[in-house]
Amino acid sequence: MSFMNDRPSTPLLDQIVWPADLRTLKPEQLHQLADELRQEVISAVGVTGGHLGSGLGVVELTTAIHYVFDTPNDKLVWDVGHQCYPHKILTGRRDRIRTLRQGGGLSGFTKRAESEYDPFGAAHSSTSISAALGFAVASKLSGKAGKGIAVIGDGAMSAGMAYEAMNNAREAGNRLIVILNDNDMSIAPPVGGLSAYLARLVSSREFLGLRDLAKRLARRLPRPLHNAARKTDEFARGMAMGGTLFEELGFYYVGPIDGHNLDQLIPVLENVRDAAEGPCLVHVVTQKGKGYAPAEAAADKYHGVQKFDVITGAQAKAPPGPPSYTAVFAKALIAEAQRDETICAITAAMPSGTGLDKFAESFPARSFDVGIAEQHAVTFAAGLAAQGMRPFCAIYSTFLQRAYDQVVHDVAIQNLPVRFAIDRAGLVGADGSTHAGSFDITYLATLPNMVVMAAADEAELVHMVHTCAVYDDGPIAVRYPRGNGIGIPLPETPERLEIGKGRIVREGRQVAILSLGTRLEEALKAAEVLEAKGLSTTVADLRFAKPLDEAMIRRLLTTHEVAVTIEEGAIGGLGAHVLTLASDLGLIDNGLKLRTMRLPDVFQDQDKPELQYADARLDAVAIVETVLTALRHNSPGIGTEARA
């Protein structure tokens, strides 16, 4: 499918390069500017793909913030960063906006290295208030002008970190402004009492109608009575609109206001900017996908999009192929739950991303979306496990980082059988370093009691889900990547894997490649090249990073001249554990050439996954080069020969 996404006519936006240019406009021109900005966002994301609905929902808000505040001297922090596309267009990056999420292009999130208008990188949720508070207090302590402004979504407000920051916000005084972007639609519908409370009250025509009537009547009263009525209104607003909670935390609450009405936004933000008291919280109501009918009609589907036709909204479809690892996991877990009524599933605001939306359709009473609260998700799972349930905690690798203390303290130390399904393991393509699952092997395999598995293909994932389901001796984790499987048939009857036992996929005599995870396919390609060069090669799928298959590793390291480990994880993972084992057992004392291949010690920028892995030197070419270098003592010309 080819898409003709002609660039829109944007005569006013064409005059804007920096926010300073925006501030030269008259207020009545801002409506046209916002319309043109919205069309530019739609056009750009139609070309690149990316996050659409969230950015469309903040077009007017972005325009108003940069018009009213002195950015970049006032520090603007977006939470979550994927709503920042309009912000990037207005802050000197419009000429590169069609490189979003591409190799060498703009990040899909805010990024400090990219612009002074991005004072704080944001991709994961609920960090903005803490960061903005830090900026505000730093300015206060140094005696410099400048405010900290956090724009945080209602979904992100379900995380405890936001409240930890607000509880400390009095320190900033009027230098801190929090804008609550309430669109009643994070990636999935917000969960929890606060989100429902705010959304229900904001949509109450009865309350708003009564408030309007009271205001009109109050204006006719003498000033003392007018002031008394105003105070009564403030009290009612606080009691009925959620303001009391924020005011108890030290905020002056303003709102709710229409986030698409610039005539409301501009004066309110100006008043807040100039307020002598603070900190202030401005409650803004927006619509995700605003101004683009396909996104308005299906905001959840337009959270993250492929390239699409701007006219019809039709998204580019990937060619038919194997199912995604996420889909395979979901199907396998549903099958396990059909056999075992103690199995339940937990996600932290990512039901569709983890596949648990399908599980919830089949087992609504055993499915729990706890909101953006990974720490709670893990300890909740620990409580379930302690009571005899078999919980699967499905969380992206990078999101599980946020709950590491709970994994250690509440799960591993107590040896509770929580099952961790770790999606997005390894490199993830367009989302870049903030979402790359680089560290979970390292941070999990170091823990006593923990079992850590990595699926080499989709059939292995089915076996590993079953193994998790029937393993009750302690915590167990299975990691698997973003994207599709390799197309092998799925087993009708899953196999219970023996804990800590790998498998030999190909037998050889001289070179041993010890693979963990989906690099197995590249290891087999490398073995073919090495065989053609006369080097008999064994390929092993270790399956387990912990416990290691010590017997198999000992045999391979004592019967081969060269051994190479390869994994989709950072230093400190499989390779480090194999090296430690080899050192402890003296397996490298007799001339064995042992090499470890892992992700480089950098945060890799976004690109296509295959290019990321090539850059990380974790493909077949790099495996061959590593083996030949080990054998030939870094002889020149090896790389050229390996590619021949």
Stockholm file with secondary structure:
# STOCKHOLM 1.0

chainA/1-644         MSFMNDRPSTPLLDQIVWPADLRTLKPEQLHQLADELRQEVISAVGVTGGHLGSGLGVVELTTAIHYVFDTPNDKLVWDVGHQCYPHKILTGRRDRIRTLRQGGGLSGFTKRAESEYDPFGAAHSSTSISAALGFAVASKLSGKAGKGIAVIGDGAMSAGMAYEAMNNAREAGNRLIVILNDNDMSIAPPVGGLSAYLARLVSSREFLGLRDLAKRLARRLPRPLHNAARKTDEFARGMAMGGTLFEELGFYYVGPIDGHNLDQLIPVLENVRDAAEGPCLVHVVTQKGKGYAPAEAAADKYHGVQKFDVITGAQAKAPPGPPSYTAVFAKALIAEAQRDETICAITAAMPSGTGLDKFAESFPARSFDVGIAEQHAVTFAAGLAAQGMRPFCAIYSTFLQRAYDQVVHDVAIQNLPVRFAIDRAGLVGADGSTHAGSFDITYLATLPNMVVMAAADEAELVHMVHTCAVYDDGPIAVRYPRGNGIGIPLPETPERLEIGKGRIVREGRQVAILSLGTRLEEALKAAEVLEAKGLSTTVADLRFAKPLDEAMIRRLLTTHEVAVTIEEGAIGGLGAHVLTLASDLGLIDNGLKLRTMRLPDVFQDQDKPELQYADARLDAVAIVETVLTALRHNSPGIGTEARA
#=GR chainA/1-644 SS CCCCCCCCCCTTGGGCSSHHHHTTSCGGGHHHHHHHHHHHHHHHHHHHCEECHHHHTTHHHHHHHHHHSCTTTSEEEEESGGGCHHHHIIIIIGGGGGGTTSTTSCCSSBCTTTCTTCCSCBCSSSCHHHHHHHHHHHHHHHTCCCCEEEEEETTGGGSHHHHHHHHTGGGGGGGEEEEEEECSCSSSCCCSHHHHHHHHHHTCHHHHHHHHHHHHHHHTSCHHHHHHHHHHHHHHHHHHHSHHHHHHTTCEEEEEEETTCHHHHHHHHHHHHHCSSCCEEEEEECCTTTTCHHHHHTTTTTSEECSBCTTTCCBCCCCSCSCBHHHHHHHHHHHHHHHCTTEEEEESSCHHHHTHHHHHHHCGGGEEECCSCHHHHHHHHHHHHHTTCEEEEEEEHHHHGGGHHHIIIIIITTTCCCEEEEESBBCCGGGGGGGCBCSHHHHHHTSTTCEEEECSSHHHHHHHHHHHHHCCSSCEEEECCSSBCCCCCCCSSCCCCCTTCCEEEECCSSEEEEECSTTHHHHHHHHHHHHHTTCCEEEEECCEEESCCHHHHHHHHHHCSEEEEECSSCTTSHHHHHHHHHHHHTTTTTSCEEEEECCCSSCCCCCCHHHHHHHTTCSHHHHHHHHHHHHHTSCTTHHHHHHC
#=GC SS_cons         CCCCCCCCCCTTGGGCSSHHHHTTSCGGGHHHHHHHHHHHHHHHHHHHCEECHHHHTTHHHHHHHHHHSCTTTSEEEEESGGGCHHHHIIIIIGGGGGGTTSTTSCCSSBCTTTCTTCCSCBCSSSCHHHHHHHHHHHHHHHTCCCCEEEEEETTGGGSHHHHHHHHTGGGGGGGEEEEEEECSCSSSCCCSHHHHHHHHHHTCHHHHHHHHHHHHHHHTSCHHHHHHHHHHHHHHHHHHHSHHHHHHTTCEEEEEEETTCHHHHHHHHHHHHHCSSCCEEEEEECCTTTTCHHHHHTTTTTSEECSBCTTTCCBCCCCSCSCBHHHHHHHHHHHHHHHCTTEEEEESSCHHHHTHHHHHHHCGGGEEECCSCHHHHHHHHHHHHHTTCEEEEEEEHHHHGGGHHHIIIIIITTTCCCEEEEESBBCCGGGGGGGCBCSHHHHHHTSTTCEEEECSSHHHHHHHHHHHHHCCSSCEEEECCSSBCCCCCCCSSCCCCCTTCCEEEECCSSEEEEECSTTHHHHHHHHHHHHHTTCCEEEEECCEEESCCHHHHHHHHHHCSEEEEECSSCTTSHHHHHHHHHHHHTTTTTSCEEEEECCCSSCCCCCCHHHHHHHTTCSHHHHHHHHHHHHHTSCTTHHHHHHC
//
